[in-house]
Amino acid sequence: MRWNDLRLLPSAAAIWSLAAVGILLGAQAAIAACAVLCSSVLAAIVVIPRRAITHILFAHLAVVALAGVLLFPVLLRHDETSRALHTAAEEGLVVQLAVTARADPAAPSSGPEWSRSGLQMMARTIPARVRIGAEEGSVPASVPVLVRSSGEESQAALGQVRGGQDVWVRGTVRSSGGLLVLSVTEARPIPDTGISATAQHLRHRLRDLARENTAHLPADEAALVRGMTSGDTHGLGQRSEEIMQRAGISHLVAVSGANIALILAAVIAPLLLAGVRRRPRLMIAGIAMAGYVFLVGEEPSVQRAATMAAPVLIARFAGVRASPVAALALTVALWSVLDPVTAASIGFALSALATGAILIAAPPLANAITEATGERVSRVPALVLAVPLVAQLAVTPILITLAPEVSAWAVPVNMLVGPVVGPTTVIGVIALLLGPVWPAAAQLLNTIAAGGAHVVLLIAGTADALPGSRIPVPEGTPGVLLAIAALAVAAVAVAGRRSRTVRWVMAALLVAGTAPALAPLLPGRAGKEWSVAACAVGQGDAVLLRSGGSTVLIDTGPEPEPLRDCLNRLHVDAIDLLILTHPHADHTGGRSALTGERAPAEQWVCPLPHATRDVAAGDMVSSVVAGETWQQDGLVLEVLWPPSARAAESAALREDGSGEGDAANDCSVVVSATWPDGTRLVSLGDLEPVAQRELAATVPGPARIVKVAHHGSRRQDAGLYEHLAPELALVTVGKENSFGHPTDHALDLLGDVGAQVVRTDRHGTVILPADAIDEPLSVGPPR
């Protein structure tokens, strides 16, 4: 690689950053950032005397200014559309608009089985006239929305929609964690005619046939084969998806630039062997690439790869040398200006950063490896090691924002699955194309490809079970900055590898940096003592309280496996008291994990007659009401609610729009836990607002820690939280759950009372150390 290949990178990186700032923080923030950038460059031009450098800075400044002229109007239109929809959400207005489906509608994949009802799909609004409430207006830009069906009729209509199709919808909007969720009561596909309609029908038919021709395979293997070929992961189990994510190979089921490279190689190599001349060969490869991009749909990483490959193929067609790095920079800049929403997406960022790292950093790292081993490791094996290493390192800062943990096995896993993924993907694509004309052959090829998929899952599962597969790192900005600092140190180490001083310093930093994270993994090392643990069990509750040798478990989550995983992680071998707050599956569904030594010595349930049916194995089941107490090893529990079953039923009758259909939520057993040092926790179960108000009139306050009611739903009583005045709020909630929990309303309420919020959907399994209960630590992945 020559230095000239890097000329476009600074400008492209600046434009990309401005686009991301504009989408995440608004157009005004992007304009302000651009002003600061331009002022800094102009100041540098004035200060730096060397004319060659000032010419380069002027050139970059001109490129950024030109891009800003095109970018800022797009960002302003995006802001206008976003404001209109957020206003509709705040005022509860009904909206009628058109959207483009970005994927096929599917049932929610997260949360317990009973909650996976209805259909949902990601979509983008179509710039057009809309009706918001009683007024007509327009949405001048395309913004992402999550479309959910909210009734049987809308579900049936949404089920007819396919990815890429335009749909007219009517419903209400809400904002959840920065994402606009459109709950539709009506949905109607917009008819399309002509060549585009025929092409869309062909695309959907091929994908349907792929599902039919993989139906004979195990669900995970079938979904992985389709995911690696066309991005269709329908049927992939949530556990397999999480294991692949932790092992660092989730990109295999999100069709990426690697797929484009494989398709081009699979087309060009046979043509080259057959003696086809360069220009016809490249033309056929370009047509194959265009067809594949159309087949897999609007995946950001594929769009990036195709846009990057196109100028390279055109240059080769014209007989001109093309720089892949320059093509990548041009691609990033173009997408940032033309579609900043896509450029700011996680998929695009992961793809661009990984590709850039491979092109720029992999060759020098391979040279360093060859030199460090005295050429015992030759250039090709060194590249095999360097490519997944630099790609994984480049995307780590972004992955930390999704889950605050890293795996020591991500690079080895990518190296092991690499030789399997290529043939599996190519065989899967051939099977996909054979499906319409020769189903039997397609099924046979899919069976062969499923063997490769099974090997991938086996490697990922093995790595996930090894020590070091879930090393916690600081969450949010501190974790990102730490990762960037580590990357900078690694770059210095490679650049200064010939310096003895640099080598010693790097060795010392490596020991200092890894020792704290790896120390808990050493044999015989005792885990950190904790008083409270919130288990990440998906959309459900499972909270552990500990004092001395006594352990109390409040609820079990929706399924046994996540609870069992949490208990193993925290070395919980026995349960002295199990509190099943109310008989709903997201609180009692995991009780079958409590067997053998973990069978609870005692159980509490709410006083509803049917609550005793959903209990764990064991004796001593008691229906408890306010005033019941329990004490062991200095931990004192007191039941604060309900006073009786009748009081819970009365509160439920007075609730407005709870939607549960029974009194279970308002019968939630609310407990106060107090430790010897005076620390107090109140766990609110799924209590609804009427019962919360009645509880606020009787509960003693304040409480240092509160387990927030109903996973952070909108149905909260501000007076109760003001009365409790918690310093820390635990929100037990499933990752990407279909309910939009926790809601902005609940988070704002907690912010108003000054509570630090800990969420299992972002922070994973969290412990509150016994010696620093206000300093939560993430010890397991989000679910």
KOLZATI-711564 format. One record per residue (C-alpha): x, y, z. Coordinates in steps of 0.2 Angstrom, whole numbers, padded with zeros to 4 digits, always signed. Each point is the difference from the previous one (the first is absolute). Layout:
<atoms>
XYZ
...
</atoms>
This chain:
<atoms>
+0000+0000+0000
+0006+0017-0005
-0002+0016+0010
-0010+0008-0014
-0013-0014+0003
-0004+0009+0016
-0003+0017-0007
-0019-0001+0001
-0001-0007+0018
+0001+0016+0010
-0014+0008-0010
-0011-0016+0000
+0002-0002+0019
-0005+0018+0003
-0015-0001-0011
-0005-0017+0008
+0002+0007+0017
-0011+0015-0004
-0014-0011-0007
+0000-0011+0015
+0000+0016+0012
-0015+0007-0010
-0010-0016+0001
+0004-0004+0018
+0000+0018+0007
-0009+0011-0013
+0005+0011-0015
+0004+0014+0011
+0013-0010+0009
+0008-0006-0017
+0001+0018-0006
+0008+0006+0016
+0012-0015-0001
+0004+0005-0018
+0003+0018+0005
+0012-0006+0014
+0009-0011-0012
+0002+0013-0014
+0006+0013+0013
+0013-0012+0006
+0006-0004-0017
+0001+0018-0005
+0010+0004+0016
+0012-0014-0004
+0002+0007-0018
+0005+0017+0008
+0012-0008+0012
+0009-0013-0011
+0013+0008-0011
+0002-0014-0012
-0009+0003-0016
-0002-0018-0005
-0009-0004+0016
-0011+0015-0001
-0005-0005-0018
-0006-0017+0006
-0010+0008+0014
-0008+0012-0012
-0005-0015-0011
-0008-0009+0014
-0009+0015+0006
-0007+0003-0017
-0006-0018-0001
-0008+0001+0017
-0008+0017-0004
-0007-0007-0016
-0007-0015+0009
-0008+0011+0013
-0010+0009-0013
-0007-0016-0005
-0002-0008+0017
-0007+0013+0011
-0016+0002-0010
-0003-0019+0002
+0003+0001+0018
-0012+0015+0002
-0014-0010-0009
+0004-0015+0011
-0002+0011+0016
-0017+0007-0007
-0006-0018-0003
+0006-0006+0017
-0008+0015+0009
-0017-0003-0008
+0000-0018+0005
+0006+0004+0018
-0013+0013+0002
-0013-0013-0005
+0007-0012+0013
-0001+0013+0014
-0018+0005-0004
-0006-0017-0004
-0006+0004-0017
-0005-0012-0014
+0012+0000-0015
-0003-0005-0018
+0015-0002-0011
+0009-0011-0012
+0015-0011+0005
+0012-0011-0009
+0003-0017+0008
+0018-0003+0003
-0003-0019+0004
-0013-0013+0001
-0012+0002+0015
+0003-0013+0014
-0005-0003+0017
+0011+0008+0014
+0015-0011+0003
+0004+0006+0018
-0010-0002+0016
-0009-0016+0006
-0011-0010-0012
-0016+0007+0007
+0005+0017-0005
+0005-0004-0018
-0016+0005-0008
-0004+0011-0014
+0012+0005-0014
+0013+0013-0002
+0012+0006-0013
+0013+0014-0003
-0006+0013-0012
+0005+0017-0007
-0013+0014-0003
-0003+0005-0018
+0002+0019-0003
-0018+0005-0004
-0016+0008+0007
-0006-0007+0016
-0014+0003+0012
+0004+0003+0019
-0015+0001+0010
-0013+0011-0008
+0013+0009-0010
+0009-0004-0017
+0018+0003-0002
+0016-0008-0007
+0015-0010+0005
+0014+0007-0011
+0013-0014+0005
+0001-0018+0002
+0002-0005+0019
+0001-0018+0008
-0016-0006+0009
-0004-0017+0008
-0017-0005-0006
-0011-0011+0011
-0017-0007-0002
-0012+0004+0014
-0015-0011-0005
-0005-0016-0009
-0005+0010-0016
+0016+0010-0001
+0010-0016+0004
-0008-0008-0015
+0003+0015-0011
+0018+0002+0005
+0003-0019-0003
-0003+0003-0018
+0014+0013-0001
+0018-0005-0006
+0016+0008+0001
+0003+0015-0012
-0019+0002-0002
-0009+0017+0003
-0014+0000+0013
-0013+0012+0005
-0003+0000+0019
-0010+0008+0013
+0003-0001+0018
+0008+0009+0015
+0018+0004+0003
+0011-0001+0016
+0018+0003+0003
+0010-0014+0009
+0019+0002+0003
+0002+0011-0015
-0010-0011-0012
-0017+0005-0007
-0012-0014+0002
-0016+0000-0011
-0014-0011+0007
-0011-0002-0015
-0019-0003+0000
-0001+0000-0019
+0013-0006-0013
-0002-0001-0019
+0013-0005-0012
+0002+0013-0014
-0002-0008-0017
+0016+0000-0011
+0000-0003-0018
+0013-0002-0014
+0017-0007+0000
+0003+0004+0018
-0015-0010+0006
+0006-0015-0010
+0017+0001+0007
-0006+0002+0018
-0011-0016-0003
+0015-0009-0007
+0010+0005+0015
-0013-0006+0013
-0003-0016-0010
+0018-0005+0001
+0000+0004+0019
-0016-0010+0003
+0007-0015-0010
+0016+0001+0011
-0010-0002+0015
-0009-0015-0008
+0016-0008-0005
+0008+0002+0017
-0016-0006+0010
+0007-0017+0002
+0015+0006+0010
+0001+0004+0018
-0006+0018+0003
+0016+0008+0006
+0010-0008-0014
-0013+0005-0013
-0001+0018+0005
+0019+0001+0001
+0002-0006-0018
-0013+0012-0006
+0007+0014+0010
+0017-0003-0007
-0007+0001-0018
-0014+0012+0000
-0001+0007+0017
-0017-0009+0004
+0002-0006+0018
-0018-0005+0003
+0000-0014+0013
+0017+0003+0008
-0001-0003+0018
+0003+0014+0012
+0013-0010+0010
+0010-0004-0016
-0001+0018-0005
+0007+0006+0017
+0014-0013-0001
+0005+0006-0017
+0000+0018+0006
+0011-0004+0015
+0012-0010-0011
+0002+0014-0012
-0008-0008-0015
-0017+0008-0001
+0005+0008-0016
-0002-0017-0008
-0019+0002+0000
+0000+0018-0005
+0005+0000-0018
+0015+0010-0002
+0014+0005-0011
+0008-0017+0002
-0014-0007-0010
+0002+0012-0014
+0019-0005-0001
-0005-0019+0000
-0013+0003-0014
+0013+0009-0010
+0013-0013+0003
-0012-0014-0004
-0004+0008-0017
+0017+0007-0005
+0010-0016+0004
-0009-0012-0011
+0000+0013-0014
+0018+0003+0002
+0004-0019-0001
-0011-0001-0015
+0010+0013-0009
-0014+0013-0001
+0008+0017-0004
+0001+0014+0013
-0014+0012-0005
-0013-0014-0003
+0005-0008+0016
-0002+0016+0010
-0016+0004-0008
-0007-0017+0005
+0006+0003+0017
-0008+0017+0002
-0017-0007-0006
+0002-0014+0013
+0004+0012+0013
-0015+0011-0004
-0012-0015+0000
+0007-0006+0017
-0003+0018+0007
-0017+0000-0006
-0004-0018+0007
+0006+0004+0018
-0009+0017+0001
+0005+0016+0009
+0014-0006+0012
+0011+0015+0004
+0016-0010-0001
-0004-0007-0017
-0005+0017-0007
+0017+0006+0007
+0010-0015-0008
-0009+0001-0017
+0003+0019-0001
+0018-0003+0004
+0002-0014-0012
-0009+0009-0015
+0014+0013-0003
+0013-0013+0002
-0008-0011-0013
-0002+0015-0012
+0018+0005+0002
+0006-0018-0003
-0012+0000-0015
+0009+0016-0007
+0017-0008+0004
+0004+0013+0014
+0007-0005+0017
-0014+0004+0013
+0004+0002+0019
-0011-0009+0011
+0003+0012+0014
-0005+0015-0011
-0015-0010-0006
-0005-0003+0019
+0002+0019+0004
-0010+0005-0015
-0014-0012+0005
-0001+0006+0018
+0000+0018-0006
-0014-0003-0013
-0011-0010+0012
+0002+0013+0013
-0006+0014-0012
-0014-0010-0009
-0007-0010+0014
+0007+0005+0017
-0012-0011+0009
+0008-0015-0008
+0018+0007+0003
-0004+0002+0018
-0007-0018+0003
+0010-0013+0010
+0001-0012-0014
+0008+0013-0012
+0012+0005+0013
+0005-0017+0005
+0003-0005-0019
+0009+0016-0004
+0012-0001+0015
+0004-0018-0002
+0003+0002-0019
+0011+0015+0003
+0010-0009+0014
+0003-0014-0012
+0006+0010-0014
+0011+0012+0010
+0006-0009+0016
+0000-0018-0005
+0016+0000-0012
+0011+0009+0013
-0006-0011+0014
+0004-0015-0011
+0018+0007-0003
+0002+0003+0019
-0006-0018+0004
+0013-0007-0013
+0014+0010+0007
-0004-0004+0018
+0000-0018-0004
+0017+0001-0010
-0010-0005-0015
-0005-0016+0007
-0018+0006-0004
+0000+0004-0018
-0010+0014-0008
-0016-0010-0004
-0003-0007+0017
+0004+0016+0008
-0014+0008-0011
-0012-0013+0005
+0004+0005+0018
+0000+0019-0003
-0016+0001-0010
-0013-0006+0014
+0011+0009+0013
+0000+0017-0007
-0019-0002-0005
-0005-0005+0017
+0010+0014+0008
-0007+0013-0011
-0018-0004+0004
+0003-0003+0019
-0004+0018+0005
-0017-0001-0009
-0004-0018+0007
+0003+0007+0017
-0014+0012-0002
-0012-0015-0003
+0007-0011+0014
+0013+0005+0013
+0011-0015-0002
+0013-0008-0011
+0005-0018-0004
+0018-0005+0000
-0005-0013-0013
-0007+0011-0013
+0015+0000-0011
+0004-0019+0001
-0019-0004-0003
+0001+0011-0016
+0016-0009-0006
-0008-0017+0003
-0016+0003-0009
+0008+0010-0014
+0004-0016-0011
-0018-0006+0003
-0010+0015-0003
+0006+0003-0018
-0004-0017-0007
-0017+0000+0010
-0005+0017-0007
+0004-0005-0018
-0009-0017+0001
-0015+0009+0008
-0001+0013-0014
+0001-0014-0013
-0014-0009+0009
-0010+0016+0000
+0001+0002-0018
-0004-0018-0004
-0015+0000+0011
-0013+0006-0013
+0006-0013-0013
+0007-0015+0009
-0006-0001+0018
+0007-0017+0004
+0018+0007-0004
-0003+0015+0010
-0005-0010+0015
+0015-0011-0002
+0012+0016-0001
-0009+0008+0015
+0003-0016+0010
+0019+0001-0004
+0000+0018+0004
-0009-0004+0017
+0015-0010+0004
+0011+0015-0001
-0013+0010+0010
+0000-0013+0014
+0019+0001+0001
-0002+0019+0002
-0012-0002+0014
+0010-0013+0008
+0016+0011+0000
-0010+0015+0007
-0008-0010+0014
+0016-0008+0005
+0008+0018+0001
-0015+0007+0009
+0003-0014+0014
+0018+0004+0002
+0007+0012+0014
+0003+0017-0007
-0015+0000-0012
-0009+0014+0010
+0013+0012+0007
-0010+0015+0006
+0006+0018-0005
-0007+0017+0005
-0016+0003-0008
-0004+0015-0011
+0013+0014-0004
+0013-0006+0013
+0000-0017-0008
+0002+0008-0018
+0014+0011+0005
+0009-0014+0009
-0001-0010-0016
+0006+0014-0011
+0014+0003+0012
+0005-0019-0001
-0001+0001-0019
+0012+0016+0000
+0012-0009+0011
+0000-0016-0011
+0003+0011-0015
+0015+0008+0009
+0006-0017+0005
+0000-0006-0019
+0008+0016-0006
+0014+0000+0013
+0003-0019+0001
+0018+0002-0003
+0003+0011+0015
+0005-0010+0016
-0008+0013+0011
-0016+0000-0009
-0001-0019+0001
+0003+0001+0019
-0013+0013+0002
-0013-0009-0010
+0003-0016+0010
-0003+0009+0016
-0016+0009-0006
-0006-0017-0006
+0002-0008+0017
-0007+0015+0009
-0015+0000-0012
-0005-0018-0001
+0004-0005+0018
-0016+0007+0008
-0011-0007-0013
+0008-0017+0000
+0003-0002+0019
-0018-0006+0003
+0002-0014-0012
+0015-0008+0009
-0004-0017+0008
-0005+0002+0018
-0003+0019-0001
-0015+0005+0010
-0013+0011-0008
-0003+0018+0006
-0012+0000+0015
-0016+0008-0005
-0017+0005+0009
-0011+0001-0015
+0000-0007-0017
-0012+0003-0015
+0001-0015-0012
-0002+0004-0018
-0013-0013-0004
-0009+0009-0015
-0017+0008+0002
-0003-0005+0018
+0006+0002+0018
+0013-0010+0010
+0008+0010+0014
+0012-0008+0013
+0003+0007+0018
+0014-0007+0011
+0006+0003+0017
+0013-0011+0008
-0004-0018-0005
-0018+0003-0004
-0008+0003-0017
-0017+0006-0005
-0006-0001-0018
-0014+0012-0006
-0009-0008-0015
+0008-0012-0013
-0001+0009-0017
-0010-0008-0015
+0011-0015-0003
+0012-0012+0010
+0016+0001-0011
+0003+0019+0003
-0003-0002+0018
+0011-0015+0002
+0014+0009-0010
-0001+0015+0012
+0000-0011+0016
+0015-0010-0007
+0009+0017-0004
-0003+0006+0018
+0004-0016+0008
-0017-0001+0008
-0002-0018+0006
-0015+0001+0012
-0016+0011+0002
-0006+0003+0017
-0016+0010-0005
-0008+0001-0017
-0013+0014-0002
-0011-0002-0015
-0008+0017-0001
-0015-0004-0011
-0005-0014-0011
+0006+0006-0017
+0011-0010-0011
+0014+0013-0001
+0002-0001+0019
-0003-0019+0002
+0005-0008-0016
+0018-0004+0005
-0005-0009+0016
+0005-0017-0007
+0018+0006+0002
-0002-0002+0019
+0003-0018+0003
+0011-0011+0010
+0011+0011+0012
-0008+0015-0008
-0018-0005+0005
-0005+0015+0012
-0002-0004+0018
-0015+0012+0001
-0011+0008-0013
-0012+0016+0001
-0014+0003-0012
-0013+0013-0002
-0017-0004+0009
-0010-0003-0017
-0007-0017+0001
+0008-0006-0016
+0018+0007+0004
+0005-0017+0009
-0001-0009-0017
+0015+0008-0006
+0013-0004+0013
+0017-0009+0000
+0003-0017+0006
+0001-0001+0019
-0011+0003+0015
-0004+0014+0012
-0010+0011-0013
-0009+0014+0009
-0012+0013-0007
+0006+0017+0008
-0008+0017+0003
+0007+0016+0007
+0008-0002+0017
+0008-0017-0003
+0019+0000+0004
+0015-0011-0002
+0018+0002+0007
+0016-0009-0002
+0018+0004+0001
-0004+0018+0003
-0011+0002-0015
-0018+0006+0005
-0014-0002-0012
-0018+0008+0002
-0015-0002-0011
-0007+0017-0004
-0014-0005-0012
-0013-0006-0003
-0010+0001+0016
-0012-0014-0007
-0005-0008-0016
-0016+0011+0001
+0010+0016+0001
+0010-0006-0016
-0016-0004-0009
-0008+0017+0005
+0016+0009-0006
+0000-0009-0017
-0019+0004-0003
+0005+0019+0002
+0015-0001-0012
-0002+0009-0016
+0006-0010-0015
+0012-0012+0008
-0004-0013-0014
+0004-0015+0011
-0017-0006+0002
+0002-0006+0018
+0005+0006+0018
+0017-0009-0001
+0011+0016-0003
-0009+0009+0015
+0003-0015+0011
+0019+0001-0003
+0009-0004+0017
+0009+0016+0003
+0014-0002+0013
+0012+0011+0009
+0017-0007+0003
+0012+0007+0013
+0018-0005+0003
+0010+0002+0017
+0008+0017-0007
-0017+0007-0002
+0000-0001-0019
-0018-0002-0006
-0008-0007-0016
-0018+0000-0005
-0006-0012-0014
-0016+0005-0009
-0004-0015-0010
-0012+0005-0014
-0010+0011+0011
-0012+0012-0010
-0003+0018+0004
-0016-0001+0011
+0009-0013+0011
+0016+0011+0000
-0010+0015+0006
-0007-0010+0014
+0017-0008+0004
+0007+0018+0001
-0012+0005+0014
+0006-0015+0011
+0018-0004-0005
+0014+0007+0011
+0013+0009-0010
+0013+0004-0007
+0008-0015-0008
+0018+0000-0007
-0004-0012-0014
-0017-0003-0009
-0004-0014-0012
-0011+0009-0012
-0017-0006-0003
-0005-0009-0016
+0016+0001-0009
+0000+0018-0001
-0017+0001-0009
-0009+0017-0002
-0012-0005+0014
+0009+0008+0015
-0006+0011+0014
+0012+0015+0002
-0005+0002+0018
+0006-0017+0006
+0018+0003-0008
+0001+0017+0008
-0005-0007+0017
+0013-0014-0002
+0013+0012-0007
+0012-0014-0006
+0018+0003-0004
+0001-0015-0012
-0014-0008-0010
+0000-0018-0007
-0009-0002-0016
-0002-0019-0004
-0004+0000-0019
+0003-0010-0015
+0011+0006-0014
-0009+0007-0015
-0017-0005+0008
-0016+0002-0010
-0008+0011+0014
+0012+0015-0002
+0006-0002+0018
+0006+0009+0009
-0010+0015-0007
+0007+0018-0001
-0014+0005+0013
+0007-0012+0013
+0018+0004-0003
-0004+0019+0001
-0009-0003+0016
+0015-0009+0008
+0011+0014-0006
-0011+0013+0008
+0003-0009+0017
+0019-0001-0003
+0001-0019-0001
+0014-0008-0009
-0008-0013-0013
+0007-0017-0002
-0008-0010-0014
+0002-0019-0004
-0004+0003-0018
+0016+0011-0001
+0011-0004+0014
-0004-0019+0001
+0001-0009+0016
+0005+0013+0013
+0006-0002+0018
+0000+0013+0014
+0016-0004+0010
-0002-0002+0019
+0014+0013+0003
-0006+0013-0013
-0018-0003-0003
-0002+0016-0010
+0013-0006-0013
-0008-0013-0011
+0010-0012-0010
-0005-0009-0016
+0005-0018+0001
-0010-0008-0014
-0007+0004-0017
-0017+0009-0003
-0014-0011-0005
</atoms>
